[in-house]
Every structure is written in structure tokens, then in C-alpha cells.
């Protein structure tokens, strides 16, 4: 990829990043011990070039640097992997490798801060949009990532772009959030299995205590002076659950919906459940824009949604154009021989519609 083309691509990413902070991630567990990680990918500014990428073992990559050259950290894939990318196949946002390790990027504006780029350290400098690829290419466990994180310098390739943070998950269900603040990488064990955007993960967890009164089910009628107050309908135990699209509200809403979700027996049933839960986080186009502002020509600010069965190594996704589930089965890929490749998420940008049968 030449320098001019890459800089043009980067400029698009920067412009979109300024309108993109509504991604929501959840993690579920099936009764047969499968871990499913799922998330929405939201950009309200413009349609992205949305891709899926397959990377073989032995594939060589090099990081982008602030001057637009591919002259940063060089890394070779120990593990084959696949994932969903934006703009360029190297910019994987959410993926899984053949060892079952999953990694995903979420925007983290105004709270994270990377180390400043030093040209003398360019050989260990890694662009934040390529961290997911680095993790999937090189590691099988969270502890391996934690041991290696100080061997690289994660950088912003343009000071105008937002910082990001990452979700890393093992097939066992163990999950951590990686946030870089004041140049220092911090790992947080994520037992709740939810991630959105800013503020930081510890703040989001503390904020859940503001909703200590919420419960699943219905609130019981109770005396109120001379009258009795009764709920209007089922689900009143969650009355007060925030419904807006800010990251704190989405974190709270996702935490309660996934925590109270009924565990499913199988991995696929859990995948299906994840998509249903994430339907609550689809961002209608216009919800993040001021009244009267110019819109963009796409169906939704939620451009795609992904759910990955880590036990069976299957990626499922649907897009804003076509909500039919597509499946990418890593267990059927020979990562020793498959060529590096990438393809658009939608071959046709239209919803598949099936006519129903009518007896005559």
C-alpha cells in the first residue's frame, strides 16, 4: 500500500472517528460452556468500507506510522485468524484466532492517552488500529498479551483521532479490558462482560451502583398513603433503566439485559440471544445528530453487528443492509495454506426477502 493512498484512507478514518462512539459489547455463556462475545459497530458520519479478513499463519505485517509509512513494528502471525475490518483489511475491529482468543477495539475518546511517538522507537511502535491484528497474530492467552504489552509502544498515527480501548477474551470466558491512560497500559478483569466507550471501565463499573434498585420481573404493588401503587405491566422492575445512546447509559442497559437473560442450552442459541439483546442498541440514523443537520445515505448508524462462538470458533454477523446472518467457520479453514484475503461484508447492499407460501 503506497503512502499517499494510506494517508487518504487514514483521513477518512479520522473524520469518521469523530462521529463514532456508540459501540456496545456483551459476553454471554451457554449452559454447555460456550463463550459468545458480541458487539455492535456504530459510525454515524458516513458509510465505512466494511470487510472481513482472513490471515494465514506466517503472514507478515508492519505497523503504520504517523508519517504515513508502513515502517513500524513488524510482526509475523504465529496463529491464523479472521475478523471484521473497516477501511483497510489490516484495520481489524473484532476478530478471533485459531487458538480461540478474541480481541476487539472500541472507541475511548477523551479519557485514554498513549505514549507520544518517538522516531527512535519506530521498530516497536504499533498503531492502535492494528493492535487487534497484533494480538490475534501473536498470542493464545490473555496472560501472554499482558506479558508482551510493554514490549511495544501503542501510538496514535494522527493526533486528531480518538484513542481506543480493547476487549480481550479467552474461550474459558475470562475477559479483560485494556486501557492506556497517561501512557500506561492497564488491564481490568471484566467479570460483567460488557464494554462501551468513555469514561473508563472502572468508572462504568462504579456507576452501576446508581441502579441498585433495578430488578428483573415486575415491581410488587405497595401502599402509598390512602392508595395502592401498581405496575402498568410486566418488566416494571427495570423501570428507570436508561434508554439513551450515551456510553454510560448503554453500559448500564447492556449489563442488566445480559445479566438477566435466560441462559441458553447451546452455543448457537446463545449467539441468537446475543443478536436479540444487541437489537436494543441499534442506533437509528439521526439519533446522534443535531436537528436539521445533513444526514448520510445509509440505513443505520449501526453498520454491522457480530457475535462469535469461541468454543466452536464460528463468527456470525449481519449488516445494516442485510440482517440475514452470515457465518464464517474458522474450524474449516486451513490456516497453513489459506491465502491472505479480504472481502466486503455485503456482496449486495440489500435486504434478502423471502416470499411466504400461500396454499391455493
C-alpha positions as CSV (number, residue, x, y, z in Angstrom):
1,X,0.0,0.0,0.0
2,X,1.5,3.3,-1.0
3,X,1.9,6.2,1.3
4,X,-0.5,8.6,-0.5
5,X,-3.2,6.0,-0.6
6,X,-2.7,5.1,3.1
7,X,-2.8,8.7,4.2
8,X,-6.1,9.2,2.3
9,X,-7.5,6.2,4.0
10,X,-6.3,7.4,7.4
11,X,-8.0,10.8,6.8
12,X,-11.3,9.0,6.2
13,X,-10.9,7.0,9.5
14,X,-10.1,10.2,11.4
15,X,-13.1,12.0,10.1
16,X,-15.4,9.1,10.9
17,X,-13.9,8.6,14.4
18,X,-15.2,12.0,15.4
19,X,-18.7,10.7,14.8
20,X,-18.3,7.2,16.2
21,X,-18.6,6.4,19.9
22,X,-21.7,4.2,20.2
23,X,-20.3,0.6,20.0
24,X,-21.7,-1.8,22.6
25,X,-20.2,-5.2,23.6
26,X,-21.7,-8.0,25.6
27,X,-20.4,-11.5,26.6
28,X,-22.7,-14.5,27.2
29,X,-22.2,-18.1,28.4
30,X,-24.3,-21.1,27.3
31,X,-25.3,-24.0,29.5
32,X,-22.9,-26.2,27.6
33,X,-20.0,-23.9,28.5
34,X,-19.6,-21.9,25.2
35,X,-18.5,-18.3,25.4
36,X,-20.1,-15.9,23.0
37,X,-18.7,-12.4,22.5
38,X,-20.8,-9.9,20.6
39,X,-20.9,-6.2,19.7
40,X,-22.3,-3.5,17.5
41,X,-20.2,-1.4,15.3
42,X,-21.5,2.2,15.1
43,X,-20.4,5.0,12.8
44,X,-22.9,7.8,12.1
45,X,-20.7,10.0,9.9
46,X,-20.6,8.0,6.7
47,X,-20.6,4.5,5.4
48,X,-17.4,2.6,6.0
49,X,-15.7,0.2,3.7
50,X,-16.7,-2.8,5.8
51,X,-14.7,-6.1,5.2
52,X,-13.9,-9.5,6.6
53,X,-10.3,-10.5,6.6
54,X,-8.7,-14.0,6.7
55,X,-5.0,-14.1,7.8
56,X,-2.9,-17.3,7.5
57,X,-0.1,-18.4,9.8
58,X,3.2,-16.9,8.8
59,X,1.7,-13.7,7.3
60,X,4.0,-10.7,7.8
61,X,2.6,-7.3,8.8
62,X,4.1,-4.0,9.6
63,X,2.6,-1.1,11.5
64,X,1.6,2.3,10.1
65,X,3.5,5.3,11.5
66,X,2.5,9.0,11.8
67,X,4.4,9.9,8.6
68,X,2.1,7.6,6.6
69,X,4.8,4.9,6.0
70,X,4.4,1.2,6.9
71,X,7.7,1.2,8.8
72,X,6.7,0.5,12.4
73,X,6.6,-2.8,14.4
74,X,7.0,-5.9,12.2
75,X,5.2,-9.0,13.3
76,X,4.6,-12.4,11.8
77,X,1.5,-14.5,12.6
78,X,2.0,-17.4,14.8
79,X,-1.7,-18.1,14.7
80,X,-4.1,-17.7,11.8
81,X,-7.1,-15.6,12.4
82,X,-10.2,-13.9,10.9
83,X,-12.2,-10.8,11.7
84,X,-14.2,-7.9,10.6
85,X,-12.3,-4.8,9.5
86,X,-13.0,-1.2,8.4
87,X,-11.5,0.7,5.5
88,X,-8.4,-1.5,5.2
89,X,-8.0,-5.3,5.8
90,X,-5.3,-4.6,8.4
91,X,-7.7,-2.5,10.5
92,X,-9.5,-5.4,12.2
93,X,-12.0,-4.2,14.7
94,X,-13.2,-7.6,16.0
95,X,-11.7,-11.0,15.4
96,X,-10.7,-14.4,16.7
97,X,-7.7,-16.6,16.1
98,X,-7.3,-20.4,15.7
99,X,-6.3,-20.7,19.4
100,X,-9.7,-19.3,20.4
101,X,-8.5,-15.9,21.6
102,X,-10.8,-13.0,20.7
103,X,-9.8,-9.3,20.5
104,X,-11.9,-6.2,19.7
105,X,-11.5,-2.4,19.5
106,X,-13.9,0.1,21.0
107,X,-13.5,3.9,20.8
108,X,-12.4,5.6,24.1
109,X,-12.4,9.3,23.4
110,X,-11.1,12.0,25.8
111,X,-10.0,9.5,28.5
112,X,-7.2,7.4,27.1
113,X,-3.7,8.7,26.3
114,X,-1.0,6.8,24.5
115,X,2.8,7.4,24.8
116,X,4.0,10.1,22.4
117,X,5.5,8.7,19.3
118,X,9.3,8.6,19.3
119,X,11.0,8.1,15.9
120,X,13.9,6.3,17.7
121,X,11.3,3.6,18.8
122,X,9.6,3.2,15.4
123,X,10.6,-0.5,15.3
124,X,8.4,-1.2,18.4
125,X,5.7,1.3,17.5
126,X,2.3,-0.2,16.9
127,X,-0.7,1.8,15.5
128,X,-3.8,1.5,17.7
129,X,-5.9,0.3,14.8
130,X,-3.5,-2.6,14.3
131,X,-3.4,-3.8,17.9
132,X,-6.2,-6.4,17.4
133,X,-4.2,-7.9,14.5
134,X,-1.1,-8.0,16.6
135,X,-2.9,-9.7,19.5
136,X,-4.6,-12.3,17.3
137,X,-1.4,-13.0,15.3
138,X,0.9,-13.5,18.3
139,X,-1.0,-14.8,21.3
140,X,-3.2,-17.6,22.6
141,X,-3.9,-16.3,26.1
142,X,-4.6,-13.1,28.0
143,X,-1.6,-13.6,30.2
144,X,0.7,-13.7,27.1
145,X,-0.7,-10.4,26.0
146,X,-0.1,-8.9,29.4
147,X,3.5,-10.1,29.4
148,X,4.2,-8.6,26.0
149,X,2.3,-5.3,26.2
150,X,5.3,-3.3,27.5
151,X,7.5,-4.6,24.6
152,X,5.5,-2.4,22.2
153,X,4.6,1.3,22.1
154,X,1.0,1.7,21.0
155,X,0.6,5.0,19.2
156,X,-1.9,7.3,17.5
157,X,-0.9,7.9,13.9
158,X,-2.7,11.2,13.9
159,X,-3.2,13.5,16.9
160,X,-6.7,14.4,15.7
161,X,-8.0,10.8,16.0
162,X,-9.6,9.3,19.1
163,X,-7.9,6.9,21.4
164,X,-9.4,3.4,21.8
165,X,-9.5,0.6,24.3
166,X,-9.7,-3.1,23.8
167,X,-11.7,-6.2,24.9
168,X,-9.7,-9.5,25.0
169,X,-11.5,-12.8,25.7
170,X,-10.4,-16.4,26.1
171,X,-12.7,-19.4,25.3
172,X,-13.0,-20.1,29.0
173,X,-14.9,-16.8,29.4
174,X,-12.1,-14.9,31.1
175,X,-12.1,-11.4,29.7
176,X,-10.0,-8.2,30.3
177,X,-10.3,-4.6,29.2
178,X,-7.1,-2.9,28.1
179,X,-6.9,0.9,28.5
180,X,-3.9,3.1,28.1
181,X,-4.0,6.2,30.3
182,X,-1.1,8.6,30.7
183,X,0.9,6.3,28.5
184,X,0.5,3.4,30.9
185,X,-1.4,0.2,29.8
186,X,-3.9,-1.0,32.4
187,X,-5.7,-4.4,32.3
188,X,-9.0,-4.8,34.1
189,X,-10.7,-8.2,34.7
190,X,-14.2,-7.8,33.1
191,X,-16.5,-10.1,35.1
192,X,-19.6,-8.3,34.0
193,X,-18.8,-9.0,30.3
194,X,-19.9,-5.6,29.0
195,X,-17.9,-2.8,27.3
196,X,-18.9,0.5,25.7
197,X,-16.8,3.7,25.4
198,X,-15.9,6.6,27.7
199,X,-15.4,7.1,30.6
200,X,-13.0,4.4,31.8
201,X,-14.0,0.8,32.7
202,X,-13.6,1.3,36.4
203,X,-15.9,4.3,36.4
204,X,-18.5,2.4,34.4
205,X,-18.5,-0.4,37.0
206,X,-18.8,2.1,39.8
207,X,-21.7,3.8,38.1
208,X,-23.7,0.5,38.1
209,X,-24.3,1.2,41.8
210,X,-26.6,4.1,40.9
211,X,-29.1,1.4,39.7
212,X,-29.1,-0.8,42.7
213,X,-32.9,-0.6,42.9
214,X,-33.4,-2.3,39.5
215,X,-34.5,-5.9,39.3
216,X,-35.8,-8.3,36.6
217,X,-39.5,-9.1,36.6
218,X,-42.2,-6.8,37.9
219,X,-42.4,-4.5,40.9
220,X,-44.9,-5.6,43.6
221,X,-47.9,-3.4,44.3
222,X,-47.4,-1.4,47.5
223,X,-49.4,1.0,49.7
224,X,-48.9,4.7,49.0
225,X,-50.9,6.6,51.7
226,X,-54.5,6.1,51.0
227,X,-54.0,4.3,47.6
228,X,-52.0,1.4,46.3
229,X,-49.5,1.8,43.5
230,X,-49.4,-1.0,40.9
231,X,-47.2,-1.5,37.8
232,X,-48.8,-0.9,34.4
233,X,-47.3,-4.1,33.1
234,X,-44.5,-6.7,33.2
235,X,-40.9,-5.6,33.4
236,X,-41.5,-2.8,35.8
237,X,-38.7,-4.0,38.0
238,X,-36.4,-2.3,35.4
239,X,-38.3,0.9,35.4
240,X,-35.6,3.6,35.3
241,X,-33.2,1.7,33.1
242,X,-31.6,4.4,30.9
243,X,-32.6,4.3,27.3
244,X,-30.4,6.9,25.6
245,X,-27.3,6.2,23.5
246,X,-24.6,7.7,25.7
247,X,-21.8,5.2,26.6
248,X,-22.7,5.1,30.4
249,X,-26.4,4.5,29.6
250,X,-25.6,1.8,27.1
251,X,-23.2,0.2,29.6
252,X,-25.9,0.1,32.3
253,X,-28.6,-1.1,29.9
254,X,-26.4,-3.9,28.4
255,X,-25.3,-5.0,31.9
256,X,-28.8,-5.5,33.1
257,X,-30.2,-7.1,29.9
258,X,-27.4,-9.6,29.5
259,X,-27.2,-10.4,33.3
260,X,-30.9,-11.2,33.4
261,X,-31.0,-13.0,30.1
262,X,-32.0,-16.7,30.5
263,X,-29.0,-19.0,29.8
264,X,-29.4,-20.9,26.6
265,X,-28.5,-24.6,26.2
266,X,-26.3,-24.4,23.1
267,X,-23.7,-22.1,21.6
268,X,-25.8,-21.2,18.6
269,X,-28.9,-20.5,20.8
270,X,-26.6,-18.1,22.8
271,X,-25.4,-16.4,19.6
272,X,-29.1,-15.9,18.6
273,X,-29.8,-14.5,22.0
274,X,-26.8,-12.1,21.7
275,X,-28.2,-10.7,18.5
276,X,-31.6,-10.2,20.1
277,X,-30.1,-8.3,23.1
278,X,-28.0,-6.1,20.8
279,X,-31.1,-5.2,18.8
280,X,-31.7,-2.9,21.8
281,X,-28.5,-0.9,20.9
282,X,-29.1,-0.3,17.1
283,X,-28.6,3.4,16.7
284,X,-31.2,4.9,14.3
285,X,-29.6,7.3,11.8
286,X,-30.1,10.8,13.1
287,X,-30.2,10.0,16.8
288,X,-26.7,11.3,17.2
289,X,-27.1,14.4,15.1
290,X,-28.5,17.8,15.9
291,X,-32.0,18.6,14.5
292,X,-31.8,19.9,10.9
293,X,-28.3,18.6,10.3
294,X,-27.5,16.9,7.0
295,X,-27.9,13.2,7.0
296,X,-25.9,10.5,5.1
297,X,-27.2,7.9,2.7
298,X,-27.2,4.7,4.6
299,X,-29.8,2.7,6.6
300,X,-28.4,2.9,10.1
301,X,-25.6,4.3,12.3
302,X,-25.1,0.7,13.4
303,X,-23.2,-0.6,10.4
304,X,-22.7,-4.2,11.5
305,X,-23.2,-6.5,14.4
306,X,-21.0,-9.5,15.2
307,X,-21.3,-12.5,17.6
308,X,-18.6,-15.1,17.9
309,X,-18.8,-18.6,19.3
310,X,-15.4,-19.1,20.8
311,X,-16.0,-22.7,21.7
312,X,-16.7,-23.7,18.1
313,X,-14.7,-20.9,16.5
314,X,-17.6,-19.5,14.4
315,X,-18.1,-15.8,13.6
316,X,-21.6,-14.7,12.8
317,X,-22.6,-11.2,11.5
318,X,-25.3,-9.1,9.9
319,X,-25.1,-5.6,8.5
320,X,-27.2,-2.5,8.2
321,X,-28.1,-3.6,4.6
322,X,-28.9,-7.2,5.2
323,X,-29.9,-8.7,8.6
324,X,-29.6,-12.3,7.4
325,X,-26.8,-13.9,9.4
326,X,-23.6,-14.8,7.7
327,X,-21.3,-17.4,9.2
328,X,-17.5,-17.7,9.0
329,X,-16.3,-21.1,10.4
330,X,-12.7,-20.9,11.4
331,X,-12.5,-24.6,12.1
332,X,-13.0,-25.2,8.4
333,X,-10.0,-23.0,7.4
334,X,-6.5,-24.5,7.0
335,X,-4.5,-21.5,8.2
336,X,-1.3,-23.2,7.0
337,X,-2.3,-22.9,3.3
338,X,-5.2,-20.4,3.0
339,X,-4.0,-17.2,1.3
340,X,-4.4,-13.8,2.9
341,X,-7.7,-12.4,1.7
342,X,-10.4,-9.9,2.4
343,X,-14.0,-9.4,1.1
344,X,-16.8,-6.9,1.5
345,X,-19.3,-7.8,4.3
346,X,-22.2,-7.3,1.7
347,X,-21.9,-8.6,-1.8
348,X,-25.2,-6.9,-2.5
349,X,-26.4,-4.0,-0.4
350,X,-30.0,-5.0,0.0
351,X,-32.1,-7.0,2.5
352,X,-32.8,-10.5,1.5
353,X,-36.6,-11.1,1.4
354,X,-38.3,-14.4,1.2
355,X,-41.8,-14.8,-0.1
356,X,-44.2,-16.8,2.1
357,X,-46.0,-19.8,0.7
358,X,-49.8,-19.5,0.2
359,X,-51.9,-22.6,-0.4
360,X,-54.4,-22.3,-3.3
